[in-house]
Amino acid sequence: MQDLVRRYYFLFLLMATLGIFVSATGVSAQDAKQPWMNKSLSPAERADMVLQQLTLDEKLALLHGNGMGHEAKWHMPLTPLTNGGAGYVEGVERLGIPGLVISDAAYGVRDSGANGRYSTAMPSNLGAASAWDTQSACEYGEVIGRELRAQGFNMTLGGGVNLARELRNGRTFEYAGEDPLLAGTLVGNMIKCEQAQHVVGDIKHYVMNDQETGRFVVNAIISKRAMQESDLLAFHIGIDIANPGAVMCSYNRINGDFGCANTYTLHDVLKRDWGFPGLVISDWGGTHSTVKASAAGLDQEQPMADFFGPKLKEAVEAGKVSVSEIDDHARRVLYAEFLSGVVDDPPQKGVVDAAKGLEVAQRVEEKSIVLLKNSQAVLPIDPSKVHSIAIIGGHADVGMISGGGSAQVDPPGGNAIMPPGKGATHWQDHIWFPTSPLKALRAKLPNTKIEFDPGADLQLAADLAKNSDLVIVFAYQWLAEDMDLPSLSLPDNQDALIEQVAAANPNTIVVLETGTAVTMPWLDKVAGVVEAWYAGSAGHKALANVLVGDVNPTGKLAITFPKSENDLPRPAIAPLPKEDQGLPSGNSAKHISTYAIHYDEGPEVGYKWYEEQHKQPLFPFGSGLSYTTYAYSGLSVDSTAKTVAFTVKNTGKRAGTEIAEVYAKLPKGTDEPFKRLAGWKRVTLAPGESQTVTVTIDPRVLQTFNEANNRWNLAPGDYAVFVGSSSESTPLIGSLTLR
Ligand code: BGC
């Protein structure tokens, strides 16, 4: 009998050790030892329990990075644990809290090349925003989340939602356009689904990081009201949807203080007013102080420990930073880990599902391509009439261009325009993916003669154009972090190429591979314009499907294309003063930069600006054509429910999906009369089919912010409501009355 008891006792111990014994109360032995491992508790409860167990050193270890993979200047003893990524934060092994293994992942996982791995490149973030599709945004996030985990990462640095205030900003392609509702909604859905894969989600760069020139020093000057109603609103909407574990504060200053030491944006708005429970992580090298940054609400310095390492400990010991402030920082890191599931479900390295990634990348790009011009229905290509096609320029024989900087995804096989063996990538290299539109089009049109000319010699290109039924010029514009464009003109003499080719053959279509808007001095001379953005790993196939009509384009611009830089709020980006040039990062005690940018346009970003200035853009926000046509009718407004209903009819001969847009204007007498996007719906219709759809007006875009009492105000009165196919084409007009 004693033997039996002893045997059961040992069995019990074994099961308890393995954590598989569950008592009648449902609490496992593991839970009893580490009660924070009980998944039925909330992330906040679990974080609190862990916090109780931590020594000061363990808390402090959660508050800084330990170097950056592949970056010699940011090397620390624990750098090898970055897994080749952007950063590593120690966990608390004895309590089962994993370290944060962090990677950039704007449109795909960064640095896979140097790590001997593969990642899918989704279309650029701005491109994908043109789909106006929360489902696509979600699938986009899922692919990246899965690939991060397969590569051993448990935290992403994707999620850029800075508004396109400055179209020449080198990072425009990483963001989701100019409208706070559209950008916030799409980025929010992307992060939500990415974090659902069990990686800590991140939204960035908080806030007003709207140009790259002087990004480490620039002081963005804007009223609180304007900021609340524009850039901050985009973040708030995104955070509400995604509940991301982390917010990355930006390099720049905002009304004087750095983004990572800014009491107003971090403490007052993000943490106090919005109640954000996660952690604020600094942009890389964006921390410049210890006591000030900590008090303002920075929780974690990256990628080093210059200010939140030994100096933070000293500050605690000297009583300059309280232990409760440290507790708050540490709790937020732990909370993000529990919230995202990285404690319960750490990543398992494996082979990424490349086929699935390519499938999603193609589908998203098919929804992202925007048909800007299509005279005489030159598209889709009809092979019964078009027997020869000239493909010109843009390295279309070998691939399509991508966006650079920390967003860069490495192309399989290296840069398609570099000789073999020179495939290594630098973050400022111009990288073409091996996704040849020429090959994709030949595969789609096997009986059509399709020839290629690189476009280097304008006369040779024009000669080929002249002898072809149809011409497609591929034009590119490269963008990357840490640079801004001098202008919105196509680089490398491409305007002249297009002019000359179109003069030789007016049946010319221009395919744009751009990260932001471009000016088009040749627009009247070409028959078609297709905006393909940075098209991602399967962009060539998506593009070929659109060009031949297997896919009917649905994308609508998430940014306004201006006629000229003179129509922008600032005709040029002010250059960085000489004394600031070449500074490695930020201000120092010896040097406080005077470089500032005044965002005097306030909340009038993009289409709102053009309306207020009575300027006609080249292509308005929300515009994009289809191979079919749609008609709008029958608007009714329900003021109580804040909904509008209307009918969309497909009046053409092809099935298609129309993005129906709803705008609203504040009541007469209010001081912000411009139209603002208030909702939208994607409507899929067979030829001749009608559908009545209901769109809920988002009250957040109707509110104005009162600086004096720090409150939002929804003014009573009559709001004009506009419904249609773009910000400029709104055939239906009604009125919403709020009491
Ligand atoms: C960028 C961030 C990026 C970080 C880590 C910084 O230069 O601004 O967007 O996440 O580097 O690579």
Boltz pocket constraint, residues with backbone or C-beta under 6 A from the ligand:
constraints:
  - pocket:
      binder: B
      contacts: [[A, 86], [A, 104], [A, 157], [A, 204], [A, 283], [A, 284], [A, 406], [A, 481]]
      max_distance: 6.0
